[in-house]
Amino acid sequence: MATTITPSTLTVTVKEDININGSVNGSENTKILTVNEIFKRIVTCPATQETTVLRFATGVNVQPGDLAVGDCKYLRLTNKDDTNAVKIAYVTTNTILTINLAAGDSHVFGASALLAIAEDDTTTPAFPTLENLVTVVVDPAANAVDVEVFVAST
C-alpha cells in the first residue's frame, strides 16, 4: 500500500516576552520538524487514580495504541487544570523520571527514544546511556484533572 500522506512542517516556538521598568527582555526559539503523524487528545485523569496517557513500543501497534518510540520527534503534555498540579511519570526501559506539572504548565521533549534515565544515590550526574520511553503515567492526586497530550512522529 502506498501512502497518500504528505509530510508536513511542525513549527514549535517557545517565547518569553517581558518588560520590567522599561527594560524589554525575553527570547524566542523556533524549531522546525518534518512529520507525517500526530497524536492529540485530552485525557481526563480521575481523582486518586493513575492514568496511562501514552504507550510506546519498538514498532507500531506491538500492543493496540502503542506509538513507535523511534518515530516520535516531539512530545508535549499540558496540565489543563487551572488550580491543581499533577505528577507525570515518564517510565523508561528500567527507570522512572517523575516531575510535578503545575496548573496550566506544559512539559516538552524532543523525542522519546534514548530520552532519559533516573539515577539513584548520587548528587553528581554520571550521564549513563539513556533509555527509551515506554509509558507516560499521570497521577492527579485527589483531584480529577484534564491533561492534553500531543505527539508528532515521522
Residue frames relative to the residue before (quaternion, step in Angstrom):
aa qw qx qy qz dx dy dz
M 1.0000 0.0000 0.0000 0.0000 0.00 0.00 0.00
A 0.2595 -0.7500 0.5895 0.1501 3.56 -0.84 0.98
T 0.4447 -0.7084 0.4816 0.2615 3.56 -0.92 0.88
T 0.2709 -0.7339 0.5963 0.1799 3.52 -1.22 0.57
I 0.4901 0.6526 -0.4279 0.3884 3.57 1.30 0.15
T 0.2094 -0.7646 0.6007 0.1035 3.55 -0.86 1.01
P 0.4698 -0.6674 0.4875 0.3102 3.59 -0.76 0.97
S 0.1409 -0.7915 0.5930 0.0460 3.54 -1.11 0.76
T 0.5166 -0.6450 0.4787 0.2966 3.52 -1.31 0.35
L 0.1592 -0.7369 0.6512 0.0867 3.53 -0.97 0.99
T 0.1244 -0.7786 0.6128 0.0529 3.56 -0.78 1.04
V 0.0801 -0.7802 0.6203 0.0053 3.56 -0.74 1.13
T 0.0228 -0.8050 0.5920 -0.0307 3.56 -0.71 1.12
V 0.1034 -0.7475 0.6542 0.0505 3.53 -0.96 0.98
K 0.0308 0.8242 -0.5586 0.0879 3.55 -0.64 1.16
E 0.0941 -0.7358 0.6680 0.0602 3.53 -1.07 0.90
D 0.0136 0.7947 -0.6041 0.0569 3.57 -0.86 1.00
I 0.1966 0.7877 -0.5558 0.1789 3.58 -0.52 1.16
N 0.1105 -0.7548 0.6445 0.0527 3.51 -1.18 0.75
I 0.0023 -0.7980 0.6010 -0.0454 3.56 -0.45 1.24
N 0.8538 -0.1054 0.0330 0.5087 3.52 -0.68 1.18
G 0.7447 -0.4200 0.2086 0.4748 3.56 0.96 0.93
S 0.6150 0.5183 -0.3528 0.4782 3.59 1.25 -0.03
V 0.2268 -0.7876 0.5631 0.1055 3.55 -0.50 1.23
N 0.0425 0.7859 -0.6119 0.0781 3.56 -0.83 1.08
G 0.3679 0.7237 -0.5416 0.2181 3.52 -1.27 0.12
S 0.2030 -0.7572 0.6111 0.1091 3.49 -1.36 -0.08
E 0.0828 -0.7682 0.6304 0.0750 3.54 -1.23 0.46
N 0.0199 -0.7864 0.6164 -0.0353 3.54 -0.86 1.06
T 0.0907 -0.8035 0.5883 0.0042 3.55 -0.87 1.02
K 0.0864 -0.7666 0.6349 0.0409 3.52 -1.09 0.83
I 0.1990 -0.7737 0.5952 0.0862 3.56 -0.96 0.95
L 0.0254 -0.7914 0.6102 -0.0251 3.57 -0.84 1.05
T 0.2809 -0.7135 0.6104 0.1987 3.56 -1.14 0.64
V 0.0636 0.8054 -0.5798 0.1051 3.56 -0.62 1.17
N 0.1801 -0.7845 0.5775 0.1363 3.56 -1.25 0.32
E 0.7311 0.2893 -0.2307 0.5733 3.57 1.30 0.24
I 0.0117 -0.7620 0.6460 0.0439 3.54 -1.15 0.66
F 0.1393 -0.7320 0.6614 0.0859 3.50 -1.28 0.59
K 0.1277 0.7927 -0.5828 0.1253 3.58 -0.59 1.12
R 0.2140 0.7571 -0.6010 0.1412 3.52 -0.99 0.91
I 0.2977 -0.6863 0.6237 0.2267 3.50 -1.32 0.35
V 0.1429 -0.8071 0.5725 0.0210 3.53 -0.70 1.18
T 0.2732 -0.7202 0.6116 0.1808 3.56 -0.90 0.94
C 0.1756 -0.7816 0.5954 0.0610 3.53 -0.67 1.19
P 0.3485 -0.7776 0.4809 0.2065 3.63 -0.30 1.22
A 0.6220 -0.5530 0.4163 0.3662 3.54 -1.16 0.69
T 0.8675 0.1133 -0.1338 0.4655 3.53 -1.16 0.86
Q 0.6550 0.4639 -0.3315 0.4958 3.61 1.19 0.44
E 0.3711 -0.6824 0.5774 0.2512 3.55 -0.98 0.81
T 0.1144 -0.8009 0.5872 0.0277 3.56 -0.94 0.93
T 0.2922 -0.7304 0.5914 0.1773 3.59 -0.79 1.03
V 0.1436 -0.8318 0.5344 0.0434 3.58 -0.55 1.20
L 0.7855 0.1029 -0.0790 0.6051 3.61 1.26 -0.31
R 0.0523 -0.7613 0.6446 0.0470 3.53 -1.24 0.62
F 0.1354 -0.7876 0.5990 0.0504 3.52 -1.02 0.90
A 0.0483 -0.7688 0.6369 0.0306 3.55 -1.26 0.53
T 0.6580 -0.5219 0.3667 0.4003 3.56 -1.29 0.21
G 0.7725 0.1646 -0.1168 0.6022 3.59 1.25 -0.31
V 0.6409 -0.5149 0.3955 0.4095 3.54 -1.30 0.11
N 0.8752 0.0318 -0.0414 0.4810 3.56 -1.01 0.91
V 0.1126 0.7581 -0.6215 0.1622 3.57 0.79 0.98
Q 0.7113 0.0522 -0.0544 0.6988 3.51 1.22 -0.74
P 0.6249 -0.5434 0.3717 0.4194 3.64 -1.03 0.56
G 0.8079 0.2742 -0.2233 0.4713 3.55 -0.90 0.99
D 0.4879 0.6610 -0.4428 0.3591 3.60 1.23 -0.15
L 0.2648 -0.7116 0.6253 0.1802 3.53 -1.22 0.66
A 0.4992 -0.6495 0.4768 0.3186 3.59 -1.07 0.68
V 0.4375 -0.7465 0.4400 0.2401 3.57 -0.47 1.25
G 0.6967 0.4864 -0.2816 0.4457 3.60 0.96 -0.76
D 0.6575 0.5204 -0.3068 0.4503 3.58 1.23 -0.36
C 0.5637 0.6226 -0.3840 0.3836 3.60 1.20 -0.47
K 0.1156 -0.8135 0.5690 0.0326 3.58 -0.79 1.06
Y 0.7929 0.0840 -0.0167 0.6033 3.59 1.22 -0.42
L 0.0100 0.7901 -0.6102 0.0580 3.56 -0.91 0.99
R 0.0428 0.7905 -0.6088 0.0518 3.57 -0.85 1.02
L 0.0795 -0.7407 0.6649 0.0546 3.52 -1.11 0.85
T 0.0616 -0.7889 0.6113 0.0096 3.58 -0.95 0.92
N 0.3418 -0.7064 0.5868 0.1999 3.54 -0.93 1.00
K 0.2286 -0.8175 0.5197 0.0960 3.60 -0.39 1.24
D 0.4967 0.6503 -0.4362 0.3744 3.60 1.24 -0.02
D 0.3700 -0.7441 0.5114 0.2189 3.61 -1.07 0.68
T 0.7512 0.3669 -0.1959 0.5125 3.60 1.28 -0.07
N 0.8172 0.3322 -0.1195 0.4555 3.55 0.72 -1.12
A 0.3904 -0.6862 0.5691 0.2299 3.54 -1.12 0.79
V 0.1742 -0.7391 0.6341 0.1460 3.55 -1.35 0.25
K 0.3557 -0.6693 0.5924 0.2730 3.53 -1.28 0.33
I 0.1573 -0.7658 0.6193 0.0723 3.53 -1.02 0.92
A 0.1341 -0.7733 0.6164 0.0634 3.58 -0.81 1.04
Y 0.1570 -0.7460 0.6436 0.0674 3.53 -0.78 1.14
V 0.1406 -0.8181 0.5569 0.0303 3.56 -0.23 1.32
T 0.1505 -0.7877 0.5936 0.0673 3.56 -0.64 1.16
T 0.7983 -0.3090 0.2070 0.4736 3.56 -1.28 -0.13
N 0.8394 0.0751 -0.0051 0.5382 3.61 0.89 -0.89
T 0.7699 0.2997 -0.1650 0.5386 3.61 1.21 -0.16
I 0.2982 -0.7281 0.5866 0.1920 3.55 -1.34 0.08
L 0.1476 -0.7373 0.6546 0.0782 3.52 -1.05 0.92
T 0.0593 -0.8132 0.5790 -0.0027 3.60 -0.57 1.14
I 0.0513 -0.7875 0.6141 0.0111 3.55 -0.96 0.92
N 0.3773 -0.6634 0.5855 0.2734 3.55 -1.32 0.30
L 0.1196 -0.7964 0.5916 0.0380 3.57 -0.74 1.06
A 0.3209 -0.7839 0.5068 0.1603 3.56 -0.32 1.32
A 0.6884 -0.4614 0.3586 0.4297 3.57 -1.29 0.36
G 0.8400 0.1919 -0.1635 0.4805 3.56 -0.91 0.99
D 0.5853 0.6005 -0.3697 0.4002 3.60 1.23 -0.21
S 0.2509 -0.7367 0.6087 0.1540 3.53 -1.35 0.44
H 0.1492 -0.7443 0.6413 0.1120 3.52 -1.29 0.46
V 0.1100 -0.8246 0.5548 -0.0128 3.55 -0.77 1.11
F 0.0553 -0.7405 0.6681 0.0475 3.52 -1.22 0.75
G 0.4861 -0.6770 0.4727 0.2862 3.56 -1.15 0.60
A 0.7956 -0.0272 0.0442 0.6036 3.59 1.12 -0.56
S 0.4216 -0.7167 0.4954 0.2516 3.57 -1.23 0.29
A 0.6068 0.5244 -0.3649 0.4728 3.59 1.24 -0.23
L 0.8317 0.0349 -0.0822 0.5479 3.57 -1.00 0.89
L 0.1892 0.8534 -0.4530 0.1752 3.51 0.98 1.02
A 0.8155 -0.1445 0.1856 0.5288 3.58 0.60 -1.08
I 0.0132 -0.7333 0.6733 0.0939 3.46 -1.44 0.06
A 0.3108 -0.7318 0.5752 0.1921 3.55 -0.97 0.84
E 0.2073 -0.7766 0.5864 0.1004 3.54 -0.95 0.92
D 0.2554 -0.7693 0.5706 0.1317 3.57 -1.06 0.78
D 0.8693 0.2432 -0.1164 0.4142 3.49 -1.42 0.25
T 0.7207 0.3743 -0.2783 0.5128 3.58 0.96 0.72
T 0.2506 -0.7381 0.5976 0.1878 3.53 -1.22 0.43
T 0.6345 0.4663 -0.3290 0.5213 3.55 1.33 0.17
P 0.3820 -0.7481 0.4843 0.2447 3.62 -0.52 1.09
A 0.2995 -0.7562 0.5600 0.1575 3.55 -1.00 0.88
F 0.2470 -0.8046 0.4953 0.2150 3.59 1.29 -0.34
P 0.1026 0.8168 -0.5576 0.1068 3.59 0.68 1.10
T 0.7085 -0.4125 0.3424 0.4590 3.56 -1.33 -0.01
L 0.4043 -0.7297 0.5026 0.2270 3.57 -0.80 1.02
E 0.3283 -0.7522 0.5495 0.1565 3.55 -1.29 0.52
N 0.5702 -0.5952 0.4520 0.3411 3.55 -1.27 0.44
L 0.4904 -0.6170 0.5316 0.3102 3.51 -1.23 0.60
V 0.1974 -0.7852 0.5794 0.0937 3.58 -0.97 0.91
T 0.7894 -0.0948 0.0742 0.6020 3.61 0.88 -0.93
V 0.2165 -0.7077 0.6480 0.1796 3.50 -1.39 0.26
V 0.0650 -0.8141 0.5760 -0.0365 3.55 -0.65 1.22
V 0.2160 -0.7762 0.5847 0.0947 3.56 -0.99 0.95
D 0.1084 -0.7569 0.6425 0.0511 3.55 -1.02 0.92
P 0.1567 -0.8324 0.5265 0.0730 3.62 -0.28 1.23
A 0.4169 -0.7037 0.4626 0.3419 3.60 1.31 0.03
A 0.8366 -0.2400 0.1665 0.4635 3.60 -0.97 -0.84
N 0.7112 0.4404 -0.2487 0.4882 3.61 1.24 -0.03
A 0.4316 -0.6454 0.5550 0.2985 3.58 -1.03 0.75
V 0.0114 -0.8070 0.5876 -0.0578 3.56 -0.83 1.05
D 0.3296 -0.7150 0.5790 0.2121 3.57 -1.10 0.72
V 0.0821 -0.7780 0.6226 0.0207 3.55 -1.01 0.91
E 0.2598 -0.7505 0.5882 0.1526 3.56 -0.89 0.96
V 0.1382 -0.7795 0.6101 0.0307 3.54 -0.93 1.03
F 0.0518 0.7818 -0.6188 0.0561 3.58 -0.88 0.98
V 0.0221 0.7808 -0.6216 0.0596 3.55 -0.82 1.09
A 0.1064 -0.7634 0.6345 0.0572 3.57 -1.01 0.89
S 0.0383 -0.8179 0.5721 -0.0481 3.56 -0.85 1.05
T 0.4321 -0.6546 0.5435 0.2989 3.52 -1.35 0.24
